[in-house]
Amino acid sequence: MKPNLLIHRLKDRSVFMLSLLFLITSIASVFLYDRSVRSDYIDERTYYFQKNHEKAYSSLYLFSDQMQALYRQTLLNQDVVEWLNHPRELFAEMYRLSQIQASFIEFINSRSGVVSVYLHNKRNNMVLSTPFMLSELPQFPNHQVFEQYDYANNSVQWQYRQIGNEVQSNPSSARVISMVAGIPATNKQGAIAINMNEKYVAESIMAGDDYLLWLDADNHVLLAKNEASRQFYAEHAEQILSTKQSSFFLKDHFVISSVSEAGKWKLLTILPTSVLENGLSDKSAYKTLILVLCLALTVLLSLYFRYIRREQDKLKDLKIRQNLGDFRIGLITDLLNGKPVLADLEERSRQYEINLTGGGYQVIVFQIDDYYQYLLTKTNNERFFMNKIIFNAIKWTFALKFNAHIISTQLERVTVLICHDVPDEAGQGKLEETIHYIQNDIRDNCGLTVCVGVSDIATDIAHVHACHAHAMMAIDYKSIYGKHAVIYYERMSFSKSPSLQQLSQKIHQISDYLQEGRLDRIEICLEDILGELIANQQFTLDWVHAIFANMMSTIMKFTIEHRIDINHHCKEDVFITLYSYEFLEDKKTYILKICSVIIDLMQTKPVETSSTTKVIIEYIDKHFDQPISLNILADRLSMSSSYLSVVIKNHLGIGFVEYISKLRIQKAIKLLDNNQLTIQHIAEQCGYDTVHTFIRQFKKVYQIPPNEYRLRKRNEEM
């Protein structure tokens, strides 16, 4: 019995040891698997916040670019330039100031988020603003915006401010971010401040997540969606800004950083690492269940984990394969746009199976002329296949001859990045031959001309974005070089353009010659201006458009002063027609044609009938609560928008926008008596696009929102 007992004990101990070993192994396996799941989850959350950051950066970049566009539009406003350079007495300036004020109101109405615009004139130290009209700088409620601006600095300045004087009933809307810039850009006689609602920027532009911080060029916080993130930045700003990585961990926080063009502003995402771990539920019950199953079904559990791991690897590999093309396009797009991808470029190239090595890098941009008009003649299926045919023709032609990477950046534009092994003349000759072959192939098969911009060669892949910018700049000069041209950036001349002040005197002489009816003197004047413009090839594309736009502006000012509707007589928008001409001689001929028409009309100027004004006012009174604008009204009545604007101003004493707003507010007052109607419904019945626009316009008149107005009126009646 004793030997048998010993054997049984040995078996029991063996089973116990094996069971204990299996238990320990199972526990270790479970904890290791749990750790892997947590790590994968945190990586996924990190990727999610990075994508949100990139989305917010793109939205903020586009928004700031739109604000820059408003600034550039102001630089071309002749009334602004004249007032800043030659301010006169207030009575004499009233019409010009009203025109400037109207253009600012148009900024606010056309750009969501813009709440007000200020214009400072250094010569007379006056400020023209949308909410306060005209006042001296010391008396201007928000004078700090210009006192803090550095006129000696050529860059745009961003400021965060509280403008409680403008909006008293809603303090949150009084927090604004201002973009301040000098006017003119080179000889600052003043400055413009475009004020954007902080709440709109935070909710509509930076809606990616709640941990975003927007910094100005001096690394001051313009906007912070989370106070804890702002506090962490204040305590660790030096470490954050000195770190070169775009995303990194600092103490118990995860930081993502992006810098705008020329470092004008920065965008940060600062979130606690605990946020990355949100969603990781307690695994204790799950682990206990796994351990019990491991004890009961050892083999089955082992096979089960094997199967899951193998399937996960298969799904991961399949996902990468399915999206490999998109990953490659995204990487090339980031390189061309100058995004920070160089740090992990080698790893991403290997992962996406893309070869970006080379001794030189060059960018070619194909611009298909009149492509939109061409596609309008095709069916939907034909448009889709036409895009594929043209793109594949370029793609495979380059793929057979070069280490090239092709992306379609826009419908009519294809960009090619070439990685040269050894940049030499033979390679450039083969490149030129390939470009001509593609141009001729598209022209022969589709009847379309293709203009091509070719950058110079960069020896470092870090400069690819500069090559892309150069190729795009070359494309812009097709109006000088013509359609179906191959424009090399390195062969272009960038001499300094003549000063606008040198030509302004001759441009203004056109008005005098129009008054005298001297078309011959106008032609001589144009020849002198063009002679100075293109002498020794001293021109740029922007100057070509700017000079002719200045000429047309002078002519249009003359027609408005003499009550001549030139667009109506020519049956076209003269500005658009002038801009559509590609060559200088064509632009000159069109200017002379317009001047000839004006001179003839000056001699036989028709008398405006009161019936025309009556028709205009009656149409507005019937349709003010519907979508309406000067362009819509002009189309309905077959008149030009500029002519309508002058007629309405002369007859009513106020502008078109002010009159529409007056009619809509009057109707809104009546509808507010009906307590069953919501503010949204009233806004729609009065013709407003959004309820926010209605509330803003209502507060301009009554200084309170419509719901508060209704409540006060109801209390007074009770």
C-alpha positions, 0 to 999 in steps of 0.5 A, spaced: 500 500 500 505 504 501 508 504 494 502 505 491 500 511 495 507 514 494 505 513 486 499 516 487 502 522 491 507 523 486 502 523 480 498 528 484 504 532 485 505 532 478 498 534 476 498 539 481 505 542 479 503 542 471 496 545 473 500 550 477 505 551 471 499 552 466 495 557 471 501 561 472 502 561 464 495 562 463 495 568 468 501 571 464 498 570 458 492 574 460 496 579 462 500 580 456 494 580 452 491 585 456 497 589 456 497 589 448 490 591 447 491 597 452 497 599 447 493 598 441 487 602 444 492 608 446 495 608 439 488 608 436 486 614 440 493 617 439 492 616 431 484 619 432 487 625 436 492 626 430 487 626 425 483 631 429 489 636 429 490 635 422 483 637 420 483 643 425 489 645 422 487 645 415 480 648 417 484 654 421 489 654 415 483 655 410 480 660 415 486 664 416 487 664 408 480 667 407 482 673 412 488 674 408 484 674 402 479 680 405 486 684 407 488 683 400 481 685 397 482 691 402 489 693 399 486 694 392 480 698 394 481 705 391 477 708 396 481 706 402 488 707 399 485 715 397 482 716 404 489 713 407 493 717 403 489 724 402 484 725 407 480 731 406 474 734 411 469 730 414 463 733 409 467 731 403 469 724 405 462 722 407 461 718 400 467 715 400 467 713 407 460 710 406 463 706 400 468 703 405 463 702 410 459 698 405 465 694 403 466 692 410 459 690 411 460 686 405 466 682 408 461 681 415 455 678 411 460 674 406 464 671 411 461 667 417 465 669 423 467 676 422 463 681 427 467 687 425 472 691 421 476 697 424 480 701 419 485 706 422 488 712 418 495 715 421 495 721 417 488 724 421 489 719 427 481 717 425 478 710 426 473 708 421 469 701 424 463 698 422 460 698 429 462 705 431 463 709 424 468 714 425 472 716 431 478 719 433 483 713 436 483 715 443 476 716 443 475 709 440 473 704 445 477 698 442 483 703 441 488 698 444 488 694 437 492 699 433 496 702 439 499 695 440 500 694 433 507 694 430 507 698 424 514 697 423 513 690 422 511 687 415 507 681 418 500 680 419 499 680 427 494 676 431 491 679 437 486 676 442 481 681 445 475 683 449 470 688 446 464 688 451 463 695 448 460 692 442 456 687 444 453 688 451 447 683 452 452 677 450 458 677 453 461 671 450 460 673 443 464 679 445 471 675 445 474 676 438 480 674 435 483 680 431 487 680 424 491 686 424 495 688 418 498 695 415 495 698 409 498 699 404 503 693 405 509 697 403 508 704 406 503 703 411 499 709 412 494 706 416 492 699 418 486 694 418 483 690 424 478 684 422 475 681 428 473 674 428 468 671 433 472 667 438 466 662 439 465 661 432 472 660 431 472 655 436 466 651 434 466 651 427 473 652 425 477 648 430 471 643 432 476 637 432 477 636 439 477 640 446 484 640 447 486 645 441 490 651 443 491 657 437 498 661 438 500 667 435 507 669 432 509 671 439 507 664 442 501 667 446 495 664 446 489 666 442 484 661 443 484 655 448 478 650 448 480 647 455 483 651 461 487 645 463 491 645 457 492 653 457 495 652 464 499 646 462 502 650 456 503 656 461 507 652 465 511 648 460 511 653 454 519 653 453 519 645 453 513 645 448 516 650 443 523 647 443 521 640 441 522 639 434 517 633 433 510 634 431 507 630 436 510 627 443 509 626 450 511 631 455 510 629 463 503 626 463 500 630 457 500 628 449 502 634 445 501 635 437 504 641 434 503 644 427 506 651 425 503 655 419 506 658 413 512 663 415 510 661 422 505 666 423 501 662 428 501 655 431 496 650 433 497 645 439 493 639 441 495 638 449 491 633 452 492 628 459 494 621 457 488 619 462 484 622 456 487 617 451 486 611 456 478 613 456 474 607 454 479 602 457 474 598 462 475 594 467 478 587 465 478 583 472 471 579 470 474 578 463 480 576 466 477 571 471 473 568 466 479 567 461 483 564 467 477 559 469 476 557 461 484 556 461 483 551 467 478 547 464 479 548 456 487 548 456 488 546 449 481 549 446 483 556 449 490 555 446 487 554 439 482 560 440 488 565 442 492 562 436 486 563 431 484 570 433 492 573 433 492 570 426 486 573 424 488 580 426 494 579 423 491 578 416 486 583 417 491 588 419 495 586 412 489 586 408 487 593 411 494 596 409 493 593 402 486 596 401 488 603 402 496 602 399 494 607 394 491 612 398 497 612 403 502 613 397 497 619 395 497 622 402 505 622 403 506 625 396 501 630 397 504 632 404 511 632 401 508 637 396 505 642 401 511 642 406 507 638 411 512 635 417 513 628 414 521 628 413 522 625 420 518 618 419 519 619 411 524 613 410 519 608 415 513 611 411 516 610 404 518 603 406 511 601 409 507 604 403 512 601 398 514 607 395 521 609 392 523 616 394 530 616 393 534 620 388 540 625 387 535 630 385 527 632 385 523 636 380 516 637 380 511 638 373 504 641 374 500 640 368 494 645 367 488 643 362 486 649 359 478 650 358 477 643 362 471 645 365 467 647 359 469 641 355 466 637 361 460 640 361 459 637 354 459 630 356 455 626 360 456 624 367 459 617 365 463 620 359 466 625 365 468 620 369 472 616 364 475 622 361 478 624 367 481 617 368 483 617 361 487 623 361 490 622 368 492 614 366 495 617 360 500 622 364 501 617 369 503 611 365 507 615 360 512 618 366 512 611 370 515 608 364 521 613 363 522 616 370 521 614 378 515 618 378 509 619 383 503 622 380 497 625 383 491 629 381 490 635 385 484 638 382 480 636 376 484 640 371 490 639 374 495 633 375 502 634 379 508 629 377 514 629 382 520 626 379 526 623 383 532 623 378 538 618 379 543 623 376 540 630 374 543 631 367 542 635 361 540 628 357 535 627 363 532 634 362 531 633 354 528 626 355 523 630 360 521 635 355 520 630 350 515 626 354 512 633 356 511 635 349 508 627 347 503 628 353 501 635 350 500 633 343 497 626 345 491 630 349 490 635 344 490 630 338 485 625 342 481 630 346 482 637 342 484 640 349 491 644 350 495 643 356 500 648 359 505 645 363 509 648 369 516 645 370 520 647 377 528 647 377 531 641 380 532 641 388 538 636 391 534 635 397 527 632 398 526 637 404 525 642 398 520 639 394 515 643 397 519 649 394 519 646 387 511 645 387 510 652 389 515 654 383 511 650 378 505 653 380 508 660 379 510 658 372 503 656 371 500 662 373 504 666 367 500 662 362 497 668 360 503 671 358 506 665 355 500 663 352 496 656 352 500 649 350 506 652 353 512 649 357 514 654 362 520 653 366 521 657 372 528 657 372 528 661 365 523 666 368 524 673 369 523 676 376 525 683 375 522 689 380 516 691 377 515 699 377 511 702 382 504 704 382 505 711 384 509 712 377 503 710 373 497 712 377 498 719 374 497 717 367 492 712 369 488 718 372 489 722 366 484 717 362 478 720 366 480 727 364 480 725 356 474 721 357 471 728 359 474 731 353 472 726 349 479 725 346 479 717 344 486 719 341 489 721 347 487 715 351 490 711 346 497 714 347 496 714 354 495 707 354 501 706 350 505 710 355 503 706 361 504 699 357 511 701 355 513 703 362 510 696 364 514 691 359 520 695 358 526 691 359 521 685 361 520 688 368 513 685 370 510 680 374 503 677 372 500 680 378 502 687 376 499 686 369 492 684 372 493 690 377 494 695 372 489 694 368 484 693 374 486 700 376 485 703 369 478 699 369 476 702 376 478 709 374 473 708 368 468 705 372 468 711 377 467 716 371 461 712 369 458 712 376 459 719 377 456 721 370 450 716 371 452 711 365 451 704 366 456 701 362 455 694 363 448 695 361 450 698 354 455 693 353 451 687 355 456 684 359 461 685 366 466 689 363 471 687 369 470 680 368 471 680 360 477 684 361 480 679 366 478 674 361 483 676 355 490 673 356 494 678 352 496 685 353 494 687 346 487 684 347 486 688 354 488 694 351 484 694 345 478 692 350 479 698 354 479 703 348 473 699 346 469 701 353 472 708 352 469 709 345 462 707 348 463 712 354 464 717 349 459 716 345 454 715 351 456 722 353 454 725 347 447 722 347 446 720 354 439 718 356 434 721 361 433 716 367 425 716 367 422 715 374 418 709 372 424 705 372 426 707 379 418 705 381 419 698 378 426 697 382 422 699 389 416 695 387 420 689 386 424 689 392 418 691 396 415 684 394 421 680 394 425 682 400 423 676 404 426 671 399 433 670 397 435 677 394 441 680 392 444 686 387 446 681 382 439 677 383 435 683 382 440 685 376 438 679 373 431 679 374 430 687 371 436 686 366 440 691 369 447 692 372 448 691 379 452 697 380 447 701 376 441 699 381 446 701 387 446 708 384 439 708 383 437 705 390 442 710 393 439 716 390 432 715 391 432 712 398 438 715 401 440 709 403 444 703 400 440 696 398 443 692 404 440 697 409 433 698 405 433 690 405 434 690 412 429 695 414 424 691 411 425 685 414 426 688 421 419 691 420 416 684 418 419 681 424 417 686 429 410 684 426 411 676 427 414 677 434 407 678 436 405 671 435 408 667 440 406 661 437 412 662 432 419 660 434 425 665 432 427 660 427 421 660 423 420 668 424 428 668 421 426 664 415 419 668 413 423 674 413 428 672 408 434 670 413 439 665 411 440 663 418 437 665 425 444 667 427 444 673 421 437 675 423 439 675 431 445 680 429 441 684 424 436 685 430 440 687 435 444 692 431 437 696 430 434 694 437 440 693 441 437 686 444 436 679 441 429 678 438 426 673 444 428 678 449 424 684 445 418 679 445 418 678 452 419 685 454 413 687 450 409 681 453 410 684 460 409 691 458 402 689 455 400 684 461 
